[in-house]
Amino acid sequence: MLANRVPMALDAIVIRRLRRTELPIDTVELARELVGRALAHDLPEGRVSGRIVETEAYVVGDASGHAFRGPTPRNRSLFLERGHAYVYRAYGISYLLNVSSELPGVGAGVLLRALEPLQGIEAMMRHRGTSRILDLARGPGRLAAAMRIDQRCDGADLCADGPLWLGAVAQPAGSIGRSVRIGLTLEVDRLLRFYERGNRFVSGPRRLRS
């Protein structure tokens, strides 16, 4: 659903858990595949979920990626089999969620940059301290805050029967745009950002959303 529509009623939303076999073993392909998929977090107060509308790929050997210098205690989740969560804190302020994207032992990932909220919108508002739906999960830091994702989620298997998971919804992705990634100082010219065109929940400057 596009952002200028009223979100679907809770009882009208069905999300099916994704199987790992549905995830391509390629970082760029996965970044594109995840646009239009769903992210859900089952919390004690209920489920929060949203459609993924913007991603960035951090491929093998990418100097801007956290896996570039090899595995460390901090980034080891990036080297897990595709479909695991890598969560880190940026600048000591915001958590960011990535999805590991290659074979076990190969470090690469897909950053989830924006969601279109589907379920648990009131809970997301509380988590974010705002009633502005458009900005609940527009941007990777806001996304993690709205979905109550923090360091405890690092390493979670997003294809297993756990509280944080990837899913499929009936609404397919619309036209998918591609651009440079946002806010980098290395590998700045690579077209590794994917987003749903026309969706107002996509983050970034207007020239990177059309």
N, C-alpha and C positions, 0 to 999 in steps of 0.2 A: 504494500500500500504506500502511496506517496504521502509525503508529510503534510500536504494540505487537506488530507482527509482526516475524519475523526477516527482515532484508533479503534480497532475491532473490539467488540464486547468480549469480556473474559471468557464466557462460555462458548464463544465462536472460534477461539484460538486452539488449535491442536498442533503440538510440537512433537515430532518424532526424533528420538535420539539418533544421531549419525553413527554409523559403523565406521571403524577405521578403514575398512576396504573402500569406503566411499571417498576417502581423502587421497588425492593424487600424491605420489612420492616425488614432488618437485615444488620448490618454494614459490616460484612465480605462478605456477598453475594453481597451487593451493590458495594463494592470495586472491586470485580471481574467483576461484570456486567458492570461497567463503562469503563473498558478497551475495546477499540474498538469503544466506543461511541464518540460523538463530543461535544466540547464546542465552543460556538459562542458568539461574542460580537458585536452588531450593534452600530457603532460609527458614529458621524457626517460625517466623511470622508469615511465611508464604513464599510463593515463587515470584521472582523478578525475571523478566526476559525481554529480549529485543531482537529485531532483525539487524544483521550486520550490513552496514551500508558503505563502509570505507575501511580499507586495509592497506598495509604497506609490506612489501617483501624485503627481507634482509637475507640475501642469498649466500651460498657458500663462497668464502673468500672475500666477502664484502667488508671493506675497511670501516664502514659506518656501523657494522653489526657487532653485537657483544660477543659473538663467537669467533671473531677474527683472529685472536691470539691464542685460541685453544681453550679447552675446558678448565674451569676454575670452580671452587666451591660455590661461587655466586651464580655462575651461568650454566651449571651442569644440566639444568632442565632443558636447555636448548639442544643438547646432544642426545636426548631421549627419542624414542620412536615417535614418528609424526603423530600429532593429536594430543600432546601434553602441554600443560600450561607452564609458561615461563613468566614469572611476575617479579618485577624489580621496582625500586623506588627511584624516581627521577629527581635529581637536585634536592633530595631529602624531603620532598613535598608530596608528590603524587605517585601512586602506584600505576603501573602500566601492565597490560596483559598481552602476551604474545603466545602464539601457537607453534610448537616445534613442528618442523616441516619436512624432514628428510629421514633417511634410514638411521637406526641406532648408531651412535658414535659420530654422526655427521652433524656439525653445528650450523643451524640456520633456523629462521623463524619468520612468522607473519605477525606483525603488530595489528591489533584491532583498534582502529581509530575512532569509530563512531557507530552508534546503534540508533535505530528507530524504536522507541519503547513500545512494548506489546502488553506485558502483564506486570502487575505490581507497581503501577505508575505512582500511586500514592506513597508507597514505601520508598521508591526512588526519590521522590520529592523530599522525604524526610532525610534520606541519606545525604542528599546534596544540599539541603537547606534552601530550596527554591521551589516555586510553583510554576516556573517557566518550562513547559514540556519540551520546547524546542532545544533547550540547552541542557537537558538532563544528562545526555550521554554523547554530546557532540564534542569530540576531542578525547584522546585516550585517557587522560587523567580523570575527566568527568565520567567517562564510561566506567572505569574501575570503581570510582566512588559510588556511583548510582547502583552498581551491581554488587556492592559490598565485597569487593575483591581486594585482598591484601596479601602480605607475604605468606600467610598460612595456606594460600591457594597454589603456591609455587610447586610445580611437579605434579599437580593433579592430572589424572588421566581424563581428558575431556570426552573420551569415547566409551568410558566405563559407567557403571551404575553408581555414580557419585553425585554429590550435590551441585557441582559446577560442570556443565556439559554443553556440547554443541548439538544443534538440532536442525531439522528441516521443517519448513512451514509451507502451507499451500501457496502463498504468494511468491511467485518466482521473482528473480531480479529483473529489473528493467534493463535499458541500455547501460552498458558498463563503460565508464570513461577510464582513461589511463593518463598519468602525469608523473612529474618528478615528485619525490618525497618532500615532506615539509620539515623545516627547521634543522637541516643537516649542514655540516661544514665539510664532510667528506663524501665522495661519490654522489655529488649533488645533481648530476645531469642524467642519472639513470631513471628510466620511466618505470618505476616499480611501485607506484601507488595506484590503487584501483578503487572505484567508487560508483555508486548508482547515480546516473545522471538524473537531474531534476528532483532529487530528494533533498529537502531542506535540512535534514538532520546531518548531512555531510559537513565536515569541518573544513577549515582553511579559507583562504581568500577567494573571492568570487571567480577570479580567472581560473582557479583550479577546481571549480565545482560545476562548470557548464559542460 
